[in-house]
Amino acid sequence: MTLALLRSPATLICAAALSLSCTVAAAKGDPPVRKANAPVGANVEKASTFQLHFGGAGEAAITSIAMGGADASAVSAQCSVAFDQGTQDFLAAWQQKVPVADNGAKPVKRTPARSPKRTGLSPAIKEKLQALTKCAATWQLSRLIAAVPEGERAVIAQEFLAHPKFSHTLALLVDLQQEDAAKVDRLARMLMAQRSEALEQFPELAAAIAVVHDAPVLMQVNENVAKSAGPIATLDHFVAAERALSFGVRAIAPELLLYIVDVAATSDEMAWALRSYAGHASVGDLYDKVEYDFDNLEKGSTKKVNVAGWTLPNILRFGGICADQAYFATTVGKSIGVPCVYSTATDGVLSHAWIGFVRKAGRRPQWDEVGRFGGYQSVEGFIRDPQSGEQLSNTQMPMLVEYGLEPVEDRLASTALRIAAEKLLTPTAATPQAPATQITAAAVEQALALTRVAVQSCLTDARAWELVGRAAATGAMTTEQKQVWSADVLQLCGDVYPEFAWRTIAPMIHSIADITQRQEALDGALSIFQERGDLAGQILLQQAALYMVQGNLAGAGLCYEIILDRYPNDGPFAIVALQEASAILAKSNDARANVILHERAFRAMEVPVDIAAQFSKQSNWYRAGVSYSQALRIVGREQDAAIHEQRMGNVMK
């Protein structure tokens, strides 16, 4: 430990908290010593490891809570101040190396300092970054401790001190803006109490389980629901099978482990999957091993597997539809240690499910997908976030695989910088001790500077790139900043990850106050993504909405017509375009033009073939056909409507 670190503001604050705890203990007549189960004596080595991960200041802060004398909330507030100071110290050092950009509206020339390309960091900057990472971990851990009931805080602090590697991984992995800290705490305590030795050997695995299994892990697969074996059983499965797992678990980044430990299967099913498929070279092949139940698809009959009992062995034996195929391949893949996702999407005809997974490709793993047929290759897929349970675009998965291959030091640095940037972009509510804070232009500028270093440290950290959208949503991001970051996003992933690129720049476009300028930005985005029907459709709908705000019905109608002419089968958004265009015609009482609109749209929609009626009704063709019948009846063409419905019925038999 250096003299500078001992004299840092963070150390002084936390040392004061430690001194306070000793004073309080002495005042009570008790000697200022740690409790019996605090990390002393035989745990000296662990305490030293804790300091290695959290720094001397971090160890002092958590120890002060563990001794029972310091208030955890107060210590957490002090750690927050220390983290803020560490952030400012880092920015001051960084900005000495990076020229300050002109904040004018004109675009500026690109320079290496402004490029998202990876740049080497000087030893001094790296040292500051390591200190900031320890501050971030300490602040996060102190927030976790403060979330438990007051009488339990000293005990959980002692437990965290005794498990430094697990505590460090958990602190930097947990998302305290989306997760319930108290639930994460309860699960972490269960793991530390019941599987202490496993936590020492597999801290990343345990941390991933703590942030995923804090809520029941369930998976809805059409009419069936799969449930996990529970956190302890899941941990036991992967610990016992570690040597047989496809990639092991020790070398996998915890962010990727999330997509293994969210396995929704019983212990028996996971064991069966391991016995049957351990070491399987490509779990994507398992998708097609499940025979398709065409009777269910074409006739709507009950699936054979549902009659037999919906389990992994029975899915393999009796078959199923795409959802069952994707569930089987995904669940077996997770059970044998392969990061997998169950992806879904809807094109103009039908909802579909397929598997995304990490495939061994020589020495460098790669992301792959199987079952993403035909038009679904150009439609955005969606997955479930294992931590929050929310729906996510699957576009970030290829980036996440690359992220997992980055050096650990770079990943930790990017995480710490992202946490610091998120803190700057999060307003705080008023308290008796302090007023509420608002997001200022200066805070946004600092957050963007931190994000700049984060993506330079780890280009594939999708969560860092997404912070740019959050910065734009504050309304304090300048036009020049939006131009620069939009160019950076497109440069990084416009061709390779178009969905991610659009999702990242869309908030920046949406934040443009001037409607004319926003339309121009949408025009630019449309020119970039016009070959991706699903993305182009989203952009055109946004343009139409702006025209409606301006009272320009003709402009909005043109956007809807473009969708119906060019992208009628690229997604359900085509039905939205049809409905909105029809509403415009209704305002002008042009019922005959509405019939022509519907007839043209209906004829452009792909007809579902060899699909049961219950599935055909999801298609754009069916929905447009029903609307077409209504349009015919409005103008008194009752017989034509009946003939049209008869023809639709014949197709759906």
C-alpha positions as CSV (number, residue, x, y, z in Angstrom):
1,M,0.0,0.0,0.0
2,T,1.4,3.4,-1.0
3,L,1.6,6.4,1.2
4,A,-0.6,8.3,-1.2
5,L,-3.4,5.7,-0.8
6,L,-3.2,5.9,2.9
7,R,-3.7,9.7,2.7
8,S,-6.5,9.6,0.1
9,P,-9.8,11.2,1.0
10,A,-11.5,7.8,0.8
11,T,-9.1,6.3,3.4
12,L,-9.5,9.3,5.7
13,I,-13.3,9.0,5.6
14,C,-13.4,5.3,6.1
15,A,-10.7,5.5,8.8
16,A,-12.9,8.0,10.6
17,A,-15.8,5.6,10.4
18,L,-13.6,2.8,11.9
19,S,-12.4,5.1,14.7
20,L,-16.0,6.1,15.4
21,S,-17.0,2.4,15.7
22,C,-14.2,1.8,18.2
23,T,-15.2,4.9,20.2
24,V,-18.8,3.8,20.4
25,A,-17.8,0.3,21.4
26,A,-15.5,1.7,24.1
27,A,-18.3,4.0,25.4
28,K,-20.5,0.9,25.8
29,G,-17.8,-0.7,28.0
30,D,-16.8,-3.2,25.3
31,P,-13.2,-3.5,24.1
32,P,-12.8,-2.3,20.5
33,V,-12.3,-5.8,19.0
34,R,-14.0,-7.7,16.2
35,K,-16.7,-10.2,16.9
36,A,-15.8,-13.8,17.1
37,N,-16.8,-14.6,13.6
38,A,-15.1,-11.6,12.0
39,P,-12.1,-12.3,9.7
40,V,-9.3,-12.4,12.2
41,G,-6.7,-15.0,13.2
42,A,-7.2,-17.9,10.7
43,N,-8.8,-15.4,8.3
44,V,-5.9,-12.9,8.1
45,E,-5.1,-14.2,4.6
46,K,-8.7,-13.6,3.5
47,A,-8.7,-10.2,5.0
48,S,-5.5,-9.4,3.1
49,T,-7.2,-10.6,-0.1
50,F,-10.2,-8.4,0.7
51,Q,-7.8,-5.4,0.8
52,L,-6.4,-6.5,-2.5
53,H,-9.8,-6.3,-4.2
54,F,-11.3,-3.3,-2.3
55,G,-8.2,-1.4,-1.1
56,G,-7.3,-0.3,2.4
57,A,-10.1,2.2,2.5
58,G,-12.7,-0.4,1.4
59,E,-11.6,-2.9,4.0
60,A,-11.7,-0.2,6.7
61,A,-15.3,0.8,5.6
62,I,-16.7,-2.7,5.6
63,T,-14.8,-3.7,8.8
64,S,-16.3,-0.7,10.6
65,I,-19.8,-2.1,9.9
66,A,-18.8,-5.6,10.8
67,M,-17.6,-4.4,14.2
68,G,-21.1,-3.2,14.9
69,G,-20.2,0.3,15.8
70,A,-20.7,2.2,12.5
71,D,-24.0,2.8,10.9
72,A,-24.1,1.0,7.5
73,S,-26.1,3.8,5.8
74,A,-23.7,6.4,7.0
75,V,-20.7,4.4,5.9
76,S,-22.4,3.9,2.5
77,A,-22.9,7.6,2.2
78,Q,-19.3,8.2,3.0
79,C,-18.3,5.6,0.4
80,S,-20.4,7.4,-2.1
81,V,-18.6,10.6,-1.4
82,A,-15.2,8.8,-1.7
83,F,-16.3,7.3,-5.0
84,D,-17.4,10.7,-6.3
85,Q,-14.0,12.1,-5.3
86,G,-12.2,9.2,-6.9
87,T,-14.2,9.9,-10.1
88,Q,-13.2,13.5,-10.1
89,D,-9.6,12.6,-9.5
90,F,-9.6,10.2,-12.4
91,L,-11.3,12.7,-14.7
92,A,-8.8,15.4,-13.8
93,A,-5.9,13.1,-14.7
94,W,-7.6,11.9,-17.9
95,Q,-8.5,15.3,-19.2
96,Q,-4.9,16.4,-18.9
97,K,-4.3,13.9,-21.7
98,V,-7.4,14.6,-23.8
99,P,-8.1,18.0,-25.4
100,V,-11.4,19.5,-24.5
101,A,-13.9,19.5,-27.4
102,D,-15.6,22.5,-28.7
103,N,-19.2,22.5,-27.6
104,G,-20.5,24.3,-30.7
105,A,-23.0,22.8,-33.1
106,K,-20.6,22.3,-35.9
107,P,-19.1,18.8,-36.4
108,V,-15.5,18.6,-35.3
109,K,-12.6,16.7,-37.0
110,R,-12.0,13.2,-35.7
111,T,-8.9,12.7,-33.6
112,P,-7.5,9.6,-32.0
113,A,-8.6,10.9,-28.6
114,R,-12.1,11.1,-29.8
115,S,-12.2,7.8,-31.7
116,P,-13.7,4.7,-30.1
117,K,-10.7,2.7,-31.1
118,R,-8.8,1.1,-28.2
119,T,-6.0,3.3,-26.9
120,G,-3.3,2.4,-24.5
121,L,-3.5,3.9,-21.0
122,S,-0.5,5.4,-19.3
123,P,0.7,3.8,-16.0
124,A,-0.5,6.8,-14.1
125,I,-4.0,6.6,-15.6
126,K,-4.1,2.9,-15.0
127,E,-3.2,3.4,-11.4
128,K,-6.0,5.9,-11.0
129,L,-8.4,3.5,-12.8
130,Q,-7.5,0.7,-10.4
131,A,-8.2,2.9,-7.4
132,L,-11.5,3.9,-9.0
133,T,-12.4,0.3,-9.5
134,K,-11.9,-0.4,-5.8
135,C,-13.9,2.6,-4.8
136,A,-16.8,1.4,-7.1
137,A,-16.7,-2.1,-5.6
138,T,-16.7,-0.7,-2.1
139,W,-19.6,1.6,-2.7
140,Q,-21.7,-1.1,-4.3
141,L,-20.9,-3.5,-1.5
142,S,-21.8,-0.9,1.1
143,R,-25.1,-0.4,-0.6
144,L,-25.8,-4.1,-0.5
145,I,-25.1,-4.2,3.2
146,A,-27.2,-1.2,3.9
147,A,-30.2,-2.9,2.3
148,V,-30.6,-5.6,5.0
149,P,-32.4,-4.9,8.3
150,E,-30.2,-2.9,10.7
151,G,-29.7,-5.8,13.1
152,E,-28.3,-8.0,10.4
153,R,-25.8,-5.6,8.8
154,A,-22.8,-6.4,11.0
155,V,-23.2,-10.1,10.4
156,I,-23.5,-9.8,6.6
157,A,-20.5,-7.5,6.6
158,Q,-18.5,-10.1,8.4
159,E,-19.6,-12.7,5.9
160,F,-18.6,-10.5,3.0
161,L,-15.2,-9.9,4.6
162,A,-14.7,-13.7,4.8
163,H,-15.5,-14.1,1.1
164,P,-13.5,-11.4,-0.7
165,K,-13.5,-12.8,-4.2
166,F,-17.2,-13.5,-4.2
167,S,-17.9,-10.1,-2.6
168,H,-15.9,-8.3,-5.2
169,T,-17.5,-10.1,-8.2
170,L,-21.0,-9.6,-6.8
171,A,-20.5,-5.9,-6.0
172,L,-19.5,-5.2,-9.6
173,L,-22.0,-7.5,-11.2
174,V,-25.2,-6.6,-9.3
175,D,-27.4,-3.9,-10.9
176,L,-28.8,-2.0,-8.0
177,Q,-31.0,0.2,-10.2
178,Q,-33.0,-2.8,-11.4
179,E,-32.6,-5.5,-8.8
180,D,-33.9,-5.8,-5.3
181,A,-30.8,-5.5,-3.1
182,A,-32.4,-7.1,-0.1
183,K,-33.3,-10.2,-2.2
184,V,-29.7,-10.4,-3.5
185,D,-28.5,-10.2,0.0
186,R,-30.6,-13.0,1.3
187,L,-29.4,-15.3,-1.5
188,A,-25.8,-14.2,-1.0
189,R,-26.0,-15.0,2.7
190,M,-27.5,-18.4,1.9
191,L,-24.7,-19.2,-0.5
192,M,-22.0,-18.0,1.9
193,A,-23.5,-20.0,4.8
194,Q,-24.2,-23.3,2.9
195,R,-21.6,-23.4,0.2
196,S,-18.6,-21.4,1.6
197,E,-16.0,-23.7,0.1
198,A,-17.6,-23.6,-3.4
199,L,-17.6,-19.7,-3.2
200,E,-13.9,-19.7,-2.7
201,Q,-13.3,-21.9,-5.7
202,F,-16.0,-20.5,-8.0
203,P,-16.7,-16.9,-6.9
204,E,-17.9,-15.8,-10.4
205,L,-20.3,-18.7,-10.7
206,A,-21.8,-18.0,-7.2
207,A,-22.1,-14.2,-7.9
208,A,-24.0,-15.0,-11.2
209,I,-26.4,-17.3,-9.3
210,A,-26.9,-14.6,-6.6
211,V,-28.1,-12.0,-9.1
212,V,-30.2,-14.4,-11.2
213,H,-31.8,-16.6,-8.6
214,D,-32.8,-13.8,-6.3
215,A,-36.2,-14.2,-8.0
216,P,-37.7,-17.5,-9.1
217,V,-36.2,-18.7,-12.4
218,L,-39.2,-19.6,-14.6
219,M,-39.5,-20.0,-18.4
220,Q,-42.9,-19.8,-20.2
221,V,-42.8,-22.0,-23.3
222,N,-46.2,-21.5,-24.8
223,E,-48.6,-23.6,-22.7
224,N,-45.8,-25.0,-20.5
225,V,-43.8,-23.5,-17.7
226,A,-40.3,-24.7,-16.8
227,K,-38.8,-24.1,-13.3
228,S,-35.2,-24.1,-12.1
229,A,-33.9,-26.5,-9.5
230,G,-33.1,-23.6,-7.2
231,P,-29.9,-21.7,-6.4
232,I,-28.2,-24.3,-4.3
233,A,-29.0,-27.2,-6.6
234,T,-27.9,-25.1,-9.6
235,L,-24.6,-24.3,-7.9
236,D,-24.0,-27.9,-6.9
237,H,-24.7,-29.1,-10.5
238,F,-22.1,-26.9,-12.1
239,V,-19.5,-27.3,-9.3
240,A,-19.7,-31.1,-9.5
241,A,-19.7,-31.1,-13.3
242,E,-17.0,-28.5,-13.8
243,R,-14.5,-30.7,-15.5
244,A,-17.1,-32.1,-17.9
245,L,-18.6,-28.7,-18.9
246,S,-17.9,-27.5,-22.4
247,F,-16.1,-24.4,-21.4
248,G,-15.7,-24.9,-17.6
249,V,-16.9,-22.1,-15.5
250,R,-13.6,-20.6,-14.1
251,A,-12.6,-18.8,-17.3
252,I,-16.0,-17.5,-18.3
253,A,-16.8,-13.9,-17.5
254,P,-19.6,-13.6,-14.9
255,E,-21.7,-11.5,-17.4
256,L,-21.7,-14.6,-19.7
257,L,-22.3,-17.0,-16.8
258,L,-25.7,-15.3,-16.3
259,Y,-26.8,-17.1,-19.5
260,I,-25.8,-20.5,-18.1
261,V,-27.1,-20.3,-14.5
262,D,-30.6,-19.2,-15.6
263,V,-31.2,-22.8,-16.6
264,A,-34.9,-23.6,-16.0
265,A,-34.8,-27.4,-15.4
266,T,-34.9,-29.8,-12.5
267,S,-31.8,-31.4,-11.1
268,D,-32.7,-34.7,-12.7
269,E,-33.1,-33.1,-16.1
270,M,-29.8,-31.2,-15.8
271,A,-28.1,-34.5,-14.9
272,W,-29.7,-36.3,-17.8
273,A,-28.6,-33.5,-20.2
274,L,-25.0,-33.8,-18.8
275,R,-25.0,-37.6,-19.2
276,S,-26.4,-37.5,-22.7
277,Y,-24.6,-34.5,-24.2
278,A,-21.5,-33.6,-22.2
279,G,-18.8,-32.2,-24.5
280,H,-21.2,-31.8,-27.4
281,A,-19.4,-29.7,-30.0
282,S,-22.3,-27.6,-31.1
283,V,-25.5,-27.4,-29.1
284,G,-27.2,-25.8,-32.0
285,D,-27.4,-29.2,-33.6
286,L,-29.8,-30.3,-30.8
287,Y,-32.4,-27.9,-32.2
288,D,-33.1,-30.2,-35.2
289,K,-32.8,-33.3,-33.1
290,V,-36.3,-32.6,-31.8
291,E,-38.8,-33.8,-34.4
292,Y,-41.3,-31.1,-35.5
293,D,-44.9,-31.9,-34.5
294,F,-46.6,-30.9,-37.8
295,D,-50.0,-32.2,-36.6
296,N,-49.9,-29.4,-33.9
297,L,-48.8,-26.8,-36.4
298,E,-51.1,-27.7,-39.3
299,K,-54.1,-29.2,-37.6
300,G,-53.9,-27.6,-34.1
301,S,-54.0,-31.0,-32.4
302,T,-52.6,-31.4,-28.9
303,K,-48.8,-31.8,-28.9
304,K,-47.7,-35.4,-28.3
305,V,-45.1,-34.3,-25.7
306,N,-47.8,-32.6,-23.6
307,V,-49.7,-35.9,-23.5
308,A,-46.6,-37.8,-22.4
309,G,-45.4,-35.2,-20.0
310,W,-43.3,-32.1,-20.9
311,T,-39.7,-33.0,-19.9
312,L,-36.4,-32.8,-21.7
313,P,-36.3,-36.6,-22.4
314,N,-39.9,-36.5,-23.6
315,I,-39.3,-33.5,-25.9
316,L,-36.6,-35.5,-27.6
317,R,-38.7,-38.6,-27.8
318,F,-42.1,-37.1,-28.9
319,G,-41.0,-33.9,-30.6
320,G,-42.6,-30.4,-30.5
321,I,-42.8,-27.1,-32.3
322,C,-40.1,-24.4,-32.6
323,A,-40.6,-23.3,-29.0
324,D,-40.0,-26.8,-27.7
325,Q,-37.0,-27.2,-30.0
326,A,-35.5,-24.0,-28.8
327,Y,-36.2,-24.8,-25.1
328,F,-34.6,-28.2,-25.5
329,A,-31.4,-27.1,-27.2
330,T,-31.1,-24.1,-24.9
331,T,-31.6,-26.0,-21.7
332,V,-29.4,-28.9,-22.6
333,G,-26.7,-26.3,-23.6
334,K,-26.9,-24.5,-20.3
335,S,-26.8,-27.8,-18.4
336,I,-23.5,-28.7,-20.1
337,G,-22.0,-25.3,-19.5
338,V,-22.6,-23.4,-22.8
339,P,-24.0,-19.9,-22.6
340,C,-27.3,-20.0,-24.5
341,V,-30.4,-17.9,-25.1
342,Y,-33.9,-18.7,-26.1
343,S,-34.7,-16.1,-28.9
344,T,-38.1,-15.2,-30.3
345,A,-39.3,-12.9,-33.0
346,T,-42.4,-12.2,-35.1
347,D,-42.3,-11.6,-38.8
348,G,-45.3,-10.9,-41.0
349,V,-46.6,-14.4,-40.6
350,L,-45.8,-16.1,-37.4
351,S,-44.0,-15.9,-34.1
352,H,-40.9,-18.1,-34.0
353,A,-38.2,-19.3,-31.5
354,W,-34.6,-20.4,-32.0
355,I,-31.4,-20.9,-30.1
356,G,-28.4,-18.6,-29.8
357,F,-25.3,-20.1,-28.3
358,V,-21.5,-19.9,-27.9
359,R,-19.8,-22.2,-30.3
360,K,-16.3,-23.5,-30.2
361,A,-14.4,-22.2,-33.2
362,G,-10.7,-23.1,-32.9
363,R,-9.2,-21.3,-30.0
364,R,-11.7,-18.4,-30.1
365,P,-15.4,-19.0,-29.2
366,Q,-18.0,-17.4,-31.4
367,W,-21.7,-16.6,-31.2
368,D,-23.9,-18.7,-33.4
369,E,-27.6,-19.2,-34.0
370,V,-29.6,-22.2,-35.3
371,G,-33.3,-22.2,-36.2
372,R,-33.4,-18.6,-37.4
373,F,-34.9,-19.4,-40.7
374,G,-35.8,-17.3,-43.8
375,G,-37.2,-13.9,-43.0
376,Y,-36.4,-14.2,-39.3
377,Q,-32.7,-13.6,-40.2
378,S,-33.6,-10.0,-40.9
379,V,-36.0,-9.5,-38.0
380,E,-34.8,-8.4,-34.6
381,G,-34.9,-11.2,-32.0
382,F,-35.6,-10.8,-28.3
383,I,-34.3,-12.7,-25.2
384,R,-34.9,-12.5,-21.5
385,D,-32.4,-10.6,-19.3
386,P,-31.4,-13.1,-16.6
387,Q,-30.9,-10.4,-14.0
388,S,-33.9,-8.1,-14.5
389,G,-36.3,-10.5,-16.2
390,E,-37.0,-7.9,-18.8
391,Q,-37.1,-8.4,-22.5
392,L,-33.8,-7.5,-24.3
393,S,-32.7,-7.4,-27.9
394,N,-30.5,-10.4,-28.7
395,T,-28.2,-8.1,-30.8
396,Q,-25.8,-7.6,-27.9
397,M,-25.0,-11.3,-27.5
398,P,-22.3,-11.5,-30.1
399,M,-20.7,-8.4,-28.4
400,L,-21.0,-10.1,-25.0
401,V,-19.0,-13.1,-26.3
402,E,-16.2,-10.8,-27.4
403,Y,-16.5,-8.9,-24.1
404,G,-15.8,-12.2,-22.3
405,L,-12.6,-12.6,-24.2
406,E,-11.3,-9.2,-23.1
407,P,-8.6,-9.1,-20.4
408,V,-10.1,-9.1,-16.9
409,E,-8.4,-5.8,-16.0
410,D,-10.1,-4.1,-19.0
411,R,-13.5,-5.6,-18.1
412,L,-13.2,-4.4,-14.5
413,A,-12.1,-1.0,-15.6
414,S,-15.0,-0.6,-18.0
415,T,-17.4,-1.8,-15.3
416,A,-16.2,0.7,-12.7
417,L,-16.3,3.6,-15.3
418,R,-19.8,2.6,-16.3
419,I,-21.0,2.6,-12.6
420,A,-19.4,6.0,-12.1
421,A,-21.1,7.3,-15.3
422,E,-24.5,5.8,-14.3
423,K,-24.1,7.6,-10.9
424,L,-23.7,10.9,-12.6
425,L,-26.7,10.2,-14.8
426,T,-29.0,9.2,-11.9
427,P,-30.9,12.0,-10.1
428,T,-31.2,11.6,-6.4
429,A,-34.4,12.2,-4.3
430,A,-34.4,14.8,-1.6
431,T,-33.5,13.7,2.0
432,P,-33.5,15.5,5.3
433,Q,-29.8,15.7,5.0
434,A,-29.5,16.9,1.3
435,P,-31.7,18.4,-1.4
436,A,-32.5,16.5,-4.6
437,T,-30.0,16.6,-7.4
438,Q,-30.8,17.2,-11.1
439,I,-28.8,16.1,-14.1
440,T,-26.8,19.0,-15.4
441,A,-24.9,19.5,-18.7
442,A,-21.7,19.3,-16.7
443,A,-22.7,15.9,-15.2
444,V,-23.6,14.6,-18.7
445,E,-20.2,15.8,-20.1
446,Q,-18.4,14.0,-17.3
447,A,-20.5,10.8,-17.8
448,L,-19.7,10.9,-21.5
449,A,-16.0,11.3,-20.7
450,L,-16.1,8.3,-18.4
451,T,-18.0,6.3,-21.1
452,R,-15.4,7.3,-23.6
453,V,-12.6,5.7,-21.5
454,A,-14.9,2.7,-20.8
455,V,-15.3,1.9,-24.5
456,Q,-11.7,2.6,-25.1
457,S,-10.8,0.1,-22.4
458,C,-13.3,-2.5,-23.5
459,L,-14.9,-1.8,-27.0
460,T,-17.4,-4.6,-26.7
461,D,-19.0,-3.5,-23.3
462,A,-22.5,-3.0,-24.7
463,R,-23.8,-1.7,-21.4
464,A,-21.3,1.2,-21.6
465,W,-22.4,2.1,-25.1
466,E,-26.0,2.1,-24.0
467,L,-25.2,4.8,-21.4
468,V,-25.0,7.3,-24.4
469,G,-28.7,6.8,-24.9
470,R,-29.3,7.5,-21.2
471,A,-27.2,10.6,-21.5
472,A,-29.3,11.8,-24.4
473,A,-32.5,11.1,-22.5
474,T,-31.6,13.6,-19.9
475,G,-32.0,16.4,-22.5
476,A,-28.6,17.9,-21.5
477,M,-26.6,16.3,-24.3
478,T,-25.4,18.8,-26.9
479,T,-25.9,18.5,-30.7
480,E,-22.2,18.1,-31.2
481,Q,-22.0,15.3,-28.6
482,K,-24.8,13.5,-30.3
483,Q,-23.1,13.8,-33.7
484,V,-19.8,12.4,-32.4
485,W,-21.3,9.5,-30.5
486,S,-23.7,8.6,-33.3
487,A,-20.7,8.3,-35.6
488,D,-18.8,6.3,-33.1
489,V,-21.7,3.8,-32.6
490,L,-22.1,3.4,-36.4
491,Q,-18.4,3.0,-36.8
492,L,-18.3,0.2,-34.2
493,C,-21.3,-1.8,-35.0
494,G,-23.5,-0.3,-37.8
495,D,-22.7,-3.1,-40.2
496,V,-22.1,-6.0,-37.8
497,Y,-24.7,-5.2,-35.1
498,P,-27.3,-3.0,-36.8
499,E,-30.1,-3.6,-34.2
500,F,-27.7,-2.6,-31.4
501,A,-26.6,0.4,-33.4
502,W,-30.1,1.6,-33.9
503,R,-31.2,1.0,-30.3
504,T,-28.2,3.1,-29.2
505,I,-28.7,6.0,-31.5
506,A,-32.5,6.1,-31.3
507,P,-32.6,7.8,-27.9
508,M,-30.3,10.5,-29.2
509,I,-32.6,11.1,-32.1
510,H,-35.6,11.1,-29.9
511,S,-34.1,13.7,-27.6
512,I,-33.7,16.3,-30.4
513,A,-36.2,19.0,-29.5
514,D,-36.5,20.6,-32.9
515,I,-38.9,18.5,-35.0
516,T,-37.4,19.4,-38.3
517,Q,-33.9,18.4,-37.1
518,R,-35.3,15.2,-35.7
519,Q,-36.9,14.3,-39.0
520,E,-33.6,15.0,-40.7
521,A,-31.8,12.6,-38.3
522,L,-34.5,9.9,-38.9
523,D,-34.0,10.4,-42.7
524,G,-30.3,9.7,-42.1
525,A,-31.0,6.6,-40.0
526,L,-33.4,5.3,-42.7
527,S,-30.8,5.6,-45.4
528,I,-28.4,3.5,-43.2
529,F,-30.9,0.8,-42.2
530,Q,-33.2,0.7,-45.2
531,E,-32.2,-2.9,-46.0
532,R,-33.4,-4.0,-42.6
533,G,-37.1,-4.0,-42.9
534,D,-37.8,-4.3,-39.2
535,L,-35.6,-1.3,-38.3
536,A,-36.8,0.7,-41.3
537,G,-40.3,0.1,-40.2
538,Q,-39.6,1.4,-36.7
539,I,-38.0,4.5,-38.2
540,L,-40.8,5.2,-40.6
541,L,-43.4,4.9,-37.8
542,Q,-41.5,7.5,-35.8
543,Q,-41.3,9.8,-38.8
544,A,-45.1,9.4,-39.3
545,A,-45.7,10.2,-35.7
546,L,-43.7,13.5,-36.1
547,Y,-45.7,14.4,-39.2
548,M,-48.9,13.9,-37.3
549,V,-47.7,16.2,-34.5
550,Q,-47.1,18.8,-37.2
551,G,-50.5,18.2,-38.7
552,N,-49.0,17.0,-41.9
553,L,-51.3,14.1,-42.7
554,A,-49.9,13.7,-46.2
555,G,-46.4,13.2,-44.9
556,A,-47.5,10.7,-42.3
557,G,-49.6,8.8,-45.0
558,L,-46.5,8.6,-47.2
559,C,-44.5,6.9,-44.4
560,Y,-47.3,4.4,-43.9
561,E,-47.5,3.7,-47.7
562,I,-43.7,3.1,-47.8
563,I,-44.1,0.5,-45.1
564,L,-47.0,-1.3,-46.8
565,D,-45.2,-1.2,-50.2
566,R,-41.7,-2.2,-49.1
567,Y,-41.9,-4.0,-45.7
568,P,-45.4,-5.6,-45.5
569,N,-44.0,-8.9,-44.2
570,D,-41.1,-7.8,-42.0
571,G,-43.1,-7.5,-38.8
572,P,-46.3,-6.6,-37.1
573,F,-45.5,-2.9,-37.5
574,A,-47.0,-3.2,-41.0
575,I,-50.5,-3.7,-39.4
576,V,-49.9,-0.6,-37.3
577,A,-49.1,1.3,-40.5
578,L,-52.3,0.0,-42.1
579,Q,-54.4,1.0,-39.1
580,E,-52.9,4.5,-38.9
581,A,-53.2,5.1,-42.7
582,S,-56.8,3.9,-42.5
583,A,-57.5,6.4,-39.6
584,I,-56.1,9.2,-41.8
585,L,-58.5,8.3,-44.6
586,A,-61.4,8.1,-42.1
587,K,-60.7,11.7,-41.0
588,S,-61.2,12.8,-44.6
589,N,-64.3,10.5,-45.0
590,D,-62.7,8.8,-48.0
591,A,-64.1,5.3,-47.4
592,R,-63.5,4.2,-51.0
593,A,-59.8,5.1,-50.8
594,N,-59.7,3.1,-47.6
595,V,-60.9,0.0,-49.5
596,I,-58.2,0.4,-52.1
597,L,-55.6,0.8,-49.4
598,H,-56.7,-2.4,-47.7
599,E,-56.9,-4.4,-50.9
600,R,-53.4,-3.4,-51.9
601,A,-52.0,-4.1,-48.4
602,F,-53.8,-7.5,-48.2
603,R,-52.5,-8.6,-51.5
604,A,-48.9,-7.7,-50.5
605,M,-49.1,-9.8,-47.3
606,E,-47.6,-13.3,-47.3
607,V,-50.2,-16.0,-47.2
608,P,-49.6,-18.5,-44.3
609,V,-49.4,-22.0,-45.8
610,D,-49.9,-25.4,-44.0
611,I,-50.4,-23.7,-40.7
612,A,-53.3,-24.3,-38.3
613,A,-55.9,-21.6,-38.0
614,Q,-54.8,-20.8,-34.4
615,F,-51.4,-19.8,-35.8
616,S,-52.5,-18.3,-39.0
617,K,-54.5,-15.7,-37.1
618,Q,-51.2,-14.2,-35.9
619,S,-50.2,-13.3,-39.4
620,N,-50.2,-9.9,-41.1
621,W,-52.2,-11.5,-43.9
622,Y,-55.1,-12.6,-41.6
623,R,-55.2,-9.4,-39.6
624,A,-55.2,-7.3,-42.8
625,G,-57.8,-9.5,-44.3
626,V,-60.2,-9.0,-41.3
627,S,-59.7,-5.3,-41.6
628,Y,-60.3,-5.5,-45.4
629,S,-63.7,-7.1,-44.8
630,Q,-64.6,-4.3,-42.4
631,A,-63.6,-1.7,-45.0
632,L,-65.8,-3.4,-47.7
633,R,-68.8,-3.4,-45.4
634,I,-68.4,0.3,-44.6
635,V,-69.0,1.1,-48.3
636,G,-71.9,-1.3,-48.5
637,R,-70.1,-4.1,-50.4
638,E,-71.5,-6.8,-48.1
639,Q,-71.4,-9.5,-50.8
640,D,-67.7,-8.8,-51.7
641,A,-66.9,-9.0,-48.0
642,A,-68.6,-12.4,-47.6
643,I,-66.7,-13.7,-50.7
644,H,-63.4,-12.4,-49.3
645,E,-64.0,-14.1,-46.0
646,Q,-64.9,-17.4,-47.7
647,R,-61.6,-17.3,-49.6
648,M,-59.7,-16.6,-46.4
649,G,-61.5,-19.5,-44.7
650,N,-60.5,-21.8,-47.5
651,V,-56.9,-20.9,-47.1
652,M,-57.0,-21.5,-43.4
653,K,-58.6,-25.0,-43.6
